[in-house]
Structures are given as structure tokens and as C-alpha cells.
């Protein structure tokens, strides 16, 4: 793994961190501040995608317009199923139950996926706990040898970044990864990618970066990877 990529990903300046004690301390401050922000994301009770989901559930419960739209779309089909189950052979009813359970599971996945896609329009670089955990692990691994070098070179004792335990499987398990030409180490921060490409603008969203990447595959390759 290229140590520099995680620092670029978290937009930490690496241009002069080995130049002296002052630069080393500034670099330490930036690294520990990034670790603090990642831990903050992991400590939050919800993510942007889960907030979008929760808002959708709340709107259905409290907004008659959505219940009316639901009834206009699905009420007749539901009534047919209820009436049919009074007459159909029991094995067929069992089959309907099994298929409705699968449908419910598939619709839950659709809800999660659409909420995640909508969260991509936000301006935060990390909107998911599993990605935050992944980035914290990368930062910890990249920081460890550097802080040892600082001790050898300058006699400076800088703290390690603690490993973060926890299971964040409930969050997304796949995310866009950006590969610059000649590099096999992915970047996950779309705004860092935009700055490296010189296309960043204020209030840019991930979708803006994705659209640029689709039009310029020679400058950056995007893959969906599992974390």
C-alpha cells in the first residue's frame, strides 16, 4: 500500500513533513485531527444514508399524500392476494408467503441502495461508517512507521492511532474507488481526486466527480469495490 495515498485521500499535506521538528509536529496535528474526525463518524448514531431512510419512513407514516399514492398503486393488488388466499390450495398460499418475504427483503435492499445513492449528492467525503473504519485503518498503518521515523530523526514521541474495533456491516459494503494512472492503490475521497485533477469547485458533490470520471477514463478509473 502506498502510504502517501491515504494522506492524499484525507487531504493531509505531505510536501514538507520531514523537513524539521516544526513540520513534523504540524503533520502530527493534521494526522491526529483526521483520525479524530474518522472516529467521530464511527461514533455517530446514524449516517447520511440512514438519515435519508429514516426520513422516508417518517414521511410515509405522517404524510397522507404518500399513503394515498401507495393505495392508488398497490391496494388493488393486495386485495386480490388476500381474496385469492381464501380459495387457493394451502401449498400455493405457502408459496405466496415465501415470495412475499423475498420481495420484502429485496425492497429493503432497494431502500438502502437508493438512500446510499441519494447520499452521494452530499458534499461530505465520507458518508459511511464502514468506509470511515477502512480509512482509519489505512491511516493508522501509514502513520505508524512515520512516527517511528520522527522519533529516530528528531527524538519526538508522537502517539499511535488506536485500532478501532467494531462491526459496521450494517453500513454499505461497497463504494467507488478511484485509481489514478499508474497507481494500484485506490483513493476513496472524490474531492481529493478532484483536487489532484484540478477540477474541484465549491459545493462539488460526489456525483459531479463521478460524471467527470465517466467522461475522462484516461485520467482516472472508477471501480466499485467491497470493503
C-alpha positions as CSV (number, residue, x, y, z in Angstrom):
1,X,0.0,0.0,0.0
2,X,1.3,3.4,-0.8
3,X,1.4,5.4,2.4
4,X,1.0,8.7,0.5
5,X,-2.4,7.8,-0.9
6,X,-4.2,7.8,2.4
7,X,-2.8,11.2,3.3
8,X,-3.8,12.5,-0.2
9,X,-7.2,10.8,0.4
10,X,-7.7,12.7,3.7
11,X,-6.2,15.9,2.2
12,X,-3.2,16.0,4.6
13,X,-0.2,17.9,3.2
14,X,2.9,15.6,2.8
15,X,5.1,18.1,0.9
16,X,7.4,19.0,3.8
17,X,6.6,16.8,6.8
18,X,10.2,15.5,7.0
19,X,11.9,18.9,6.8
20,X,12.2,19.6,10.6
21,X,10.6,19.3,14.0
22,X,8.1,22.1,13.3
23,X,6.9,20.4,10.1
24,X,6.8,17.1,11.9
25,X,4.6,18.5,14.7
26,X,2.3,20.1,12.2
27,X,2.0,16.9,10.3
28,X,1.2,15.0,13.5
29,X,-1.5,17.5,14.3
30,X,-3.1,17.1,10.9
31,X,-2.9,13.3,11.1
32,X,-4.4,13.1,14.6
33,X,-7.1,15.6,13.6
34,X,-8.1,13.3,10.7
35,X,-8.1,10.3,13.0
36,X,-10.4,12.2,15.4
37,X,-12.8,13.1,12.6
38,X,-13.0,9.4,11.4
39,X,-13.6,8.3,15.0
40,X,-16.4,10.9,15.2
41,X,-18.1,9.4,12.2
42,X,-17.8,5.9,13.7
43,X,-19.3,7.2,17.0
44,X,-22.3,8.9,15.3
45,X,-25.7,7.1,15.8
46,X,-26.5,7.4,12.1
47,X,-25.1,8.1,8.7
48,X,-26.5,10.4,5.9
49,X,-27.9,7.4,4.1
50,X,-29.6,6.1,7.2
51,X,-31.0,9.6,7.9
52,X,-32.5,9.6,4.4
53,X,-34.0,6.2,5.1
54,X,-35.4,7.3,8.4
55,X,-36.9,10.4,6.9
56,X,-38.6,8.4,4.2
57,X,-40.2,6.1,6.8
58,X,-41.3,9.1,8.8
59,X,-42.9,10.8,5.8
60,X,-44.9,7.7,4.9
61,X,-46.2,7.5,8.5
62,X,-47.1,11.1,8.8
63,X,-47.9,12.4,5.3
64,X,-51.3,11.3,3.9
65,X,-50.2,12.1,0.4
66,X,-47.8,9.1,0.4
67,X,-50.4,6.7,1.8
68,X,-52.8,7.8,-0.9
69,X,-50.2,7.2,-3.5
70,X,-49.4,3.8,-2.0
71,X,-53.1,2.8,-2.1
72,X,-53.6,4.1,-5.7
73,X,-50.6,1.9,-6.7
74,X,-50.9,-1.3,-4.6
75,X,-54.2,-1.5,-2.9
76,X,-56.0,-3.5,-5.7
77,X,-53.1,-5.9,-6.0
78,X,-53.1,-6.5,-2.2
79,X,-56.8,-7.1,-2.2
80,X,-56.5,-9.7,-4.9
81,X,-53.9,-11.6,-2.9
82,X,-56.0,-11.5,0.3
83,X,-59.1,-12.8,-1.5
84,X,-57.2,-15.4,-3.5
85,X,-55.6,-16.9,-0.4
86,X,-59.1,-17.8,0.9
87,X,-59.6,-20.1,-2.0
88,X,-56.2,-21.3,-3.3
89,X,-54.6,-24.6,-2.1
90,X,-52.6,-24.1,1.0
91,X,-49.3,-25.0,-0.7
92,X,-49.9,-22.1,-3.1
93,X,-50.5,-19.8,-0.1
94,X,-47.2,-21.0,1.3
95,X,-45.5,-20.2,-2.0
96,X,-47.0,-16.7,-1.9
97,X,-45.8,-16.2,1.7
98,X,-42.3,-17.3,0.7
99,X,-42.2,-14.9,-2.3
100,X,-43.6,-12.0,-0.3
101,X,-40.8,-12.5,2.3
102,X,-38.3,-12.4,-0.5
103,X,-40.0,-9.3,-2.0
104,X,-39.8,-7.6,1.4
105,X,-36.1,-8.4,1.6
106,X,-35.4,-7.2,-1.9
107,X,-37.4,-3.9,-1.3
108,X,-35.3,-3.3,1.9
109,X,-32.2,-3.6,-0.2
110,X,-33.7,-1.2,-2.8
111,X,-34.4,1.3,0.0
112,X,-30.8,1.0,1.3
113,X,-29.3,1.3,-2.2
114,X,-31.4,4.3,-3.2
115,X,-30.7,6.0,0.1
116,X,-27.0,5.5,-0.4
117,X,-27.2,6.9,-4.0
118,X,-29.0,9.9,-2.7
119,X,-26.3,10.5,-0.1
120,X,-23.8,10.8,-2.9
121,X,-25.2,14.2,-3.7
122,X,-23.9,15.4,-0.4
123,X,-20.6,17.3,-0.1
124,X,-19.0,15.2,2.7
125,X,-16.2,13.0,1.5
126,X,-17.2,10.1,3.8
127,X,-20.8,9.3,4.4
128,X,-20.5,5.7,5.6
129,X,-19.1,4.1,8.8
130,X,-17.6,1.2,7.1
131,X,-15.6,3.5,4.8
132,X,-14.6,5.6,7.8
133,X,-13.3,2.4,9.6
134,X,-11.4,1.4,6.4
135,X,-9.8,4.9,6.1
136,X,-8.9,4.9,9.8
137,X,-7.2,1.5,9.4
138,X,-5.2,2.8,6.4
139,X,-4.2,6.0,8.3
140,X,-3.1,4.0,11.4
141,X,-1.0,1.7,9.3
142,X,0.6,4.6,7.3
143,X,1.2,6.7,10.4
144,X,3.0,4.0,12.5
145,X,6.3,3.8,10.6
146,X,6.3,7.6,10.1
147,X,6.0,8.4,13.8
148,X,8.9,5.9,14.5
149,X,11.0,7.8,11.9
150,X,10.2,11.1,13.7
151,X,11.5,9.5,16.9
152,X,14.7,8.4,15.3
153,X,15.3,11.7,13.4
154,X,14.1,14.3,15.9
155,X,13.6,12.4,19.2
156,X,9.9,13.3,19.1
157,X,7.5,10.9,20.8
158,X,4.1,11.0,19.0
159,X,1.1,8.9,19.9
160,X,0.0,5.9,17.9
161,X,-3.5,5.8,16.4
162,X,-5.5,3.2,18.3
163,X,-7.1,0.4,16.3
164,X,-10.9,0.7,16.2
165,X,-12.9,-2.5,16.8
166,X,-16.5,-2.8,15.9
167,X,-18.7,-4.4,13.3
168,X,-20.2,-1.9,10.8
169,X,-21.6,-4.5,8.5
170,X,-25.0,-2.7,8.7
171,X,-23.5,0.1,6.6
172,X,-22.6,-0.1,3.0
173,X,-20.1,-2.8,2.0
174,X,-19.2,-1.4,-1.4
175,X,-18.0,2.0,-2.5
176,X,-16.5,3.8,-5.5
177,X,-12.7,3.6,-5.6
178,X,-10.7,5.9,-7.8
179,X,-7.4,4.8,-9.5
180,X,-5.1,7.3,-10.9
181,X,-2.9,6.3,-13.9
182,X,0.0,4.1,-12.9
183,X,-1.3,3.5,-9.3
184,X,-2.9,0.4,-7.9
185,X,-3.7,2.0,-4.6
186,X,-7.2,3.4,-4.6
187,X,-8.4,6.8,-3.5
188,X,-11.8,6.9,-1.9
189,X,-12.3,10.6,-1.4
190,X,-13.8,12.1,-4.6
191,X,-12.9,15.6,-3.6
192,X,-9.2,14.7,-3.2
193,X,-9.4,13.2,-6.6
194,X,-11.0,16.3,-8.0
195,X,-8.2,18.5,-6.5
196,X,-5.5,16.2,-7.9
197,X,-7.2,16.5,-11.3
198,X,-7.5,20.3,-10.9
199,X,-11.3,20.3,-11.4
200,X,-12.5,21.0,-7.9
201,X,-15.1,23.7,-7.3
202,X,-17.1,24.9,-4.3
203,X,-20.0,22.7,-3.2
204,X,-18.9,19.9,-5.5
205,X,-20.7,16.6,-4.9
206,X,-19.5,13.0,-5.5
207,X,-21.9,12.8,-8.5
208,X,-20.0,15.7,-10.1
209,X,-16.8,13.8,-9.8
210,X,-18.3,10.5,-11.0
211,X,-19.7,12.2,-14.1
212,X,-16.2,13.7,-14.8
213,X,-14.6,10.3,-14.4
214,X,-17.1,8.7,-16.8
215,X,-16.2,11.2,-19.4
216,X,-12.4,11.0,-18.8
217,X,-11.5,7.3,-18.2
218,X,-7.9,8.1,-19.4
219,X,-7.4,10.4,-16.4
220,X,-9.0,8.3,-13.6
221,X,-10.6,4.8,-13.4
222,X,-13.5,4.2,-11.1
223,X,-14.3,0.7,-9.8
224,X,-16.9,-0.4,-7.2
225,X,-15.0,-2.3,-4.5
226,X,-16.1,-4.2,-1.4
227,X,-14.6,-3.1,1.9
